[in-house]
Amino acid sequence: MQYCADLLGRFGFDCRLIDHSAERASLVAVRGATSGLCFSGHLDTVPLGRAEWRWPPHGGLIEGDRLYGRGSSDMKGGVAAFIVAAALSRKPVSIVLTAGEETGCDGARWLAEAGALPPARALIVGESTDNQPVAGHKGVLWLKLTAEGRTAHGATPELGINAIGRMSATLSRLVDFDPQVEHPQMGRATCNLGTIRAGINVNSVPDLCELTVDLRSVDGITHDELRKAVLARCDDGIGVETMLDLPAVWTDPAAPWFRGASACVRQITGRENDLACATYFTDASVLTPAMGYPEVMILGPGALDQPHSTDEHVSIARLSEAVEIYAALIEAFG
């Protein structure tokens, strides 16, 4: 993060590092008195996983048109492209770089709570879209349901209270739960039962059962409504804890700025946009309300199938194209 601050400082940005811990910081960089265009990206990455990589995951090696490395697509390629584009211009623009996005937008939340975010007319998030303008993403609400019992020997189950049994009726009601809300571009709101954990060993009565629920929202249903729908299907005594709560992000593609920016992108790529809504969440869930609800465009050079993958890579041609796109957007809307 310090490297990015030093680099942007050489190109006229007023840089502010906000420490979240001894080893983590986020960066807000502003050039000029602007409340116009802001770029956002995160610098943290997910773990490598167990599968062996063919290319060194931290080597940044290039073979043909591909630059390989963890985070090359998600999303340091996008960050590098908009930093280069900003350096090529002298127009007012702001940049927000965060830590902790992969763990639930922690860095963005720290910045919002610190009141460190600049206002903006439009926010461009450089996540992987293959350089297609995307108008938003679903929200995510993760809940943990807990049933408690009392342990006993498995040979005398009548002496205990089985937590799995206490959870079973709730689980059966939720397994087929469908929020039945659909958005014309974002798709359906969904519910998925992600994990269930219970018991300490086979010959003991389990005294704890935990069920995690992954709810994805679209414009048209709130997280309070989804939470109430889950609670209505829970038996008395089931505990409910919120693990993650990030609202959906949506900009009407017909809104003036988004429509103009999309036309600018098409002039460069020559491609029609066939992607309306991202399947992942972004820092925009937290940044947007703290920045005065700017229009949001998700737009980055990474391919859609690359984030979190083994042998993650980004196309050099797409990186160069992203620099050209971002530079044009800064000139047009900065």
C-alpha positions in Angstrom: 0.0 0.0 0.0 2.9 2.3 0.8 4.3 1.7 -2.7 1.0 2.8 -4.3 0.9 5.9 -2.1 4.5 6.9 -3.0 3.8 6.3 -6.7 0.5 8.3 -6.8 2.2 11.1 -4.7 4.7 11.6 -7.6 1.7 12.3 -9.9 0.1 15.0 -7.8 -2.2 13.0 -5.5 -2.7 13.9 -1.9 -2.4 10.4 -0.3 -3.7 9.4 3.1 -2.9 5.9 4.5 -5.4 4.8 7.2 -3.9 2.0 9.4 -6.3 -0.7 10.5 -3.6 -2.7 12.4 0.1 -2.9 12.7 0.4 -4.6 9.3 -2.7 -3.5 7.4 -3.7 -0.2 5.9 -6.0 1.3 3.2 -5.3 4.3 1.0 -7.3 7.3 -0.1 -5.6 9.3 -2.8 -7.2 12.5 -4.2 -5.9 14.8 -7.0 -7.7 18.2 -7.3 -10.8 19.5 -5.6 -13.1 16.9 -7.1 -16.3 15.1 -6.2 -16.4 13.5 -9.7 -14.8 10.2 -10.7 -13.4 7.7 -8.2 -11.7 4.4 -8.8 -11.7 1.6 -6.3 -9.8 -1.7 -5.8 -8.5 -4.0 -3.2 -5.0 -5.3 -2.8 -5.6 -8.4 -0.6 -5.9 -11.8 -2.2 -7.4 -15.2 -1.3 -5.1 -18.2 -0.3 -3.6 -20.3 -3.0 -5.5 -23.5 -2.2 -4.1 -27.1 -2.2 -3.7 -27.6 -6.0 -0.2 -27.1 -7.3 0.4 -24.1 -9.6 2.2 -24.5 -12.9 3.5 -21.0 -12.6 4.9 -19.4 -9.4 1.9 -17.8 -7.8 3.8 -14.8 -6.6 6.2 -14.5 -9.6 4.2 -12.3 -12.0 5.6 -14.3 -14.9 4.4 -13.5 -18.4 3.9 -16.3 -21.0 2.4 -15.2 -24.3 -0.5 -12.9 -23.6 -0.9 -13.9 -20.0 0.5 -12.5 -16.8 0.3 -15.2 -14.1 -0.1 -14.7 -10.4 -2.5 -14.7 -7.4 -4.5 -11.5 -7.6 -3.5 -10.8 -11.3 -7.2 -10.9 -12.3 -8.7 -10.3 -8.8 -7.8 -7.5 -8.9 -4.4 -6.1 -9.0 -4.5 -6.0 -12.8 -7.4 -3.5 -12.6 -5.7 -1.5 -9.9 -2.5 -1.3 -11.9 -4.5 -0.2 -15.0 -6.3 2.6 -13.3 -3.2 3.9 -11.5 -1.4 4.1 -14.9 -4.4 5.8 -16.5 -4.5 8.3 -13.6 -0.8 9.0 -13.9 -1.2 9.7 -17.7 -3.8 12.4 -16.9 -3.6 15.6 -14.9 -7.4 15.9 -14.4 -9.0 15.7 -11.0 -9.7 12.1 -9.9 -9.7 10.0 -6.7 -8.5 6.5 -5.9 -9.5 4.2 -3.0 -7.4 1.1 -2.3 -8.5 -1.2 0.4 -7.2 -4.1 2.5 -9.5 -6.9 3.7 -12.0 -7.0 0.8 -11.9 -10.8 0.6 -12.8 -11.2 4.2 -16.0 -9.2 3.9 -15.0 -5.6 2.8 -13.3 -4.9 6.1 -11.0 -2.2 4.7 -13.9 -0.4 3.0 -15.8 -0.5 6.3 -12.8 0.9 8.2 -12.6 3.8 5.8 -16.3 4.5 6.0 -16.3 4.4 9.8 -13.2 6.8 9.8 -15.1 9.3 7.5 -12.1 9.1 5.2 -13.9 8.6 1.9 -14.2 11.3 -0.7 -17.5 12.2 -2.2 -18.0 11.1 -5.8 -20.3 11.4 -8.8 -19.4 8.0 -10.1 -17.4 5.0 -8.7 -15.6 2.6 -10.9 -14.6 -0.7 -9.3 -11.9 -2.5 -11.2 -13.0 -6.1 -10.5 -13.0 -8.8 -13.2 -15.5 -8.1 -16.0 -13.4 -8.7 -19.1 -13.6 -4.9 -19.6 -17.4 -5.0 -19.9 -19.4 -2.3 -18.0 -21.4 -4.0 -15.3 -24.2 -2.1 -13.4 -24.1 -3.9 -10.1 -24.1 -7.1 -8.1 -26.3 -9.0 -5.7 -26.2 -8.4 -2.0 -25.1 -11.1 0.4 -26.5 -12.0 3.9 -24.8 -14.8 5.7 -26.5 -16.1 8.8 -25.5 -18.7 11.4 -28.2 -20.7 13.1 -27.5 -22.4 16.3 -29.4 -25.2 18.2 -28.1 -26.2 21.7 -28.6 -29.5 23.4 -27.0 -31.5 26.2 -24.3 -34.1 25.7 -24.6 -37.7 27.0 -23.2 -41.1 26.2 -24.4 -42.4 22.8 -25.6 -45.6 24.5 -28.0 -43.6 26.7 -29.3 -40.9 24.4 -32.3 -40.4 26.7 -30.0 -38.7 29.2 -29.1 -36.0 26.7 -30.7 -33.5 24.4 -29.8 -34.0 20.7 -28.9 -30.6 19.1 -29.2 -32.1 15.6 -32.8 -33.2 16.4 -33.5 -29.7 17.6 -32.3 -28.2 14.3 -33.9 -30.8 12.0 -37.4 -29.2 11.6 -35.8 -25.8 11.0 -33.5 -27.3 8.4 -36.3 -29.0 6.6 -38.2 -25.7 6.3 -35.2 -23.8 5.0 -33.9 -26.4 2.5 -36.6 -25.5 0.0 -36.9 -21.8 0.9 -37.2 -19.6 -2.2 -37.4 -15.8 -1.6 -39.4 -15.6 -4.9 -38.1 -12.2 -5.9 -36.6 -11.6 -9.3 -35.0 -8.6 -10.9 -35.0 -8.3 -14.8 -31.2 -7.8 -15.0 -29.9 -9.0 -11.6 -31.8 -12.3 -11.6 -33.3 -14.1 -8.6 -32.8 -13.7 -4.9 -31.6 -17.0 -3.6 -31.1 -19.1 -0.4 -28.5 -21.8 0.0 -27.7 -23.9 3.1 -23.9 -23.8 3.1 -22.6 -25.8 6.0 -23.8 -27.9 9.0 -21.6 -28.8 11.9 -22.6 -30.9 14.9 -21.3 -33.4 17.4 -18.0 -34.2 19.0 -17.8 -37.9 18.2 -20.1 -40.7 17.0 -20.8 -42.2 20.5 -21.9 -38.9 22.2 -25.2 -37.0 22.0 -24.4 -33.7 20.2 -24.9 -30.6 22.3 -24.4 -28.1 19.5 -25.6 -27.9 15.9 -24.7 -24.9 13.6 -26.2 -24.3 10.2 -25.0 -21.5 7.9 -27.3 -19.9 5.4 -26.2 -17.9 2.3 -28.8 -15.4 1.1 -28.3 -13.4 -2.1 -30.5 -10.3 -2.5 -31.5 -8.3 -5.6 -32.9 -4.8 -5.9 -36.5 -5.3 -4.7 -36.0 -7.2 -1.4 -34.2 -5.9 1.7 -32.0 -7.9 4.0 -34.4 -7.2 6.9 -37.1 -8.9 4.8 -34.8 -11.9 4.1 -33.8 -12.2 7.8 -37.4 -12.1 8.9 -38.3 -14.8 6.4 -35.6 -17.1 7.8 -36.6 -16.3 11.4 -40.2 -17.2 10.6 -39.0 -20.7 9.6 -36.9 -21.3 12.7 -38.2 -23.2 15.8 -38.2 -21.4 19.1 -34.8 -21.6 20.8 -32.8 -21.4 17.5 -30.2 -18.7 17.7 -29.5 -16.5 14.7 -26.3 -14.6 14.2 -25.4 -12.4 11.3 -22.0 -13.3 9.8 -21.9 -10.9 6.8 -24.4 -8.2 5.6 -23.5 -6.5 2.3 -26.3 -4.8 0.4 -26.9 -5.2 -3.3 -25.4 -2.6 -5.6 -27.4 -1.5 -8.7 -27.2 1.5 -11.1 -29.8 1.8 -13.8 -27.9 1.3 -17.1 -30.1 4.0 -18.6 -28.8 6.6 -16.0 -27.0 9.5 -17.8 -23.5 8.9 -16.5 -23.6 5.1 -16.8 -25.0 5.3 -20.3 -22.4 7.8 -21.4 -19.5 5.9 -19.8 -20.7 2.6 -21.4 -20.7 4.2 -24.8 -17.2 5.4 -24.2 -16.1 1.8 -23.4 -17.8 0.4 -26.5 -16.0 2.9 -28.7 -12.7 1.5 -27.5 -13.5 -2.3 -27.3 -15.9 -2.5 -30.2 -17.8 -5.1 -28.2 -21.5 -5.1 -27.1 -22.0 -5.6 -23.5 -23.7 -8.9 -22.6 -23.1 -8.9 -18.9 -25.6 -7.1 -16.6 -24.9 -8.2 -13.1 -21.8 -9.6 -11.4 -22.0 -12.8 -9.4 -19.6 -11.7 -6.7 -19.8 -8.9 -4.2 -17.5 -5.8 -4.1 -16.4 -3.0 -1.8 -19.1 -0.9 -3.5 -21.6 -2.3 -1.0 -19.8 -0.4 1.7 -18.3 2.5 -0.2 -21.4 3.7 -2.0 -23.5 4.9 1.0 -20.4 6.5 2.6 -19.6 8.4 -0.7 -23.1 9.9 -1.2 -24.5 7.1 -3.4 -22.6 7.7 -6.6 -23.5 5.7 -9.8 -21.4 2.5 -9.8 -19.8 0.7 -12.7 -17.9 -2.5 -12.2 -15.2 -2.6 -14.9 -11.9 -4.4 -15.0 -9.6 -6.4 -17.3 -9.7 -9.7 -15.5 -11.6 -12.6 -17.1 -14.8 -13.8 -15.3 -13.4 -17.3 -14.7 -10.1 -16.3 -13.2 -10.8 -14.9 -9.6 -9.7 -17.4 -6.9 -8.6 -19.9 -9.5 -5.4 -22.0 -9.7 -2.9 -20.5 -12.2 -4.9 -17.2 -12.1 -3.9 -14.9 -14.9 -4.8 -11.8 -16.7 -4.5 -11.0 -20.4 -1.9 -8.4 -21.3 -4.1 -7.2 -24.2 -7.0 -6.7 -21.7 -4.7 -4.8 -19.3 -3.6 -2.4 -22.1 -7.2 -2.0 -23.2 -8.2 -1.2 -19.6 -5.6 1.5 -19.4 -7.0 3.1 -22.6 -10.6 2.8 -21.2 -9.8 4.2 -17.8 -7.9 7.1 -19.4 -10.8 7.9 -21.7 -13.2 7.9 -18.8 -11.0 10.2 -16.7 -10.8 12.6 -19.6 -14.5 12.5 -20.3 -15.8 12.5 -16.7 -13.0 13.6 -14.4 
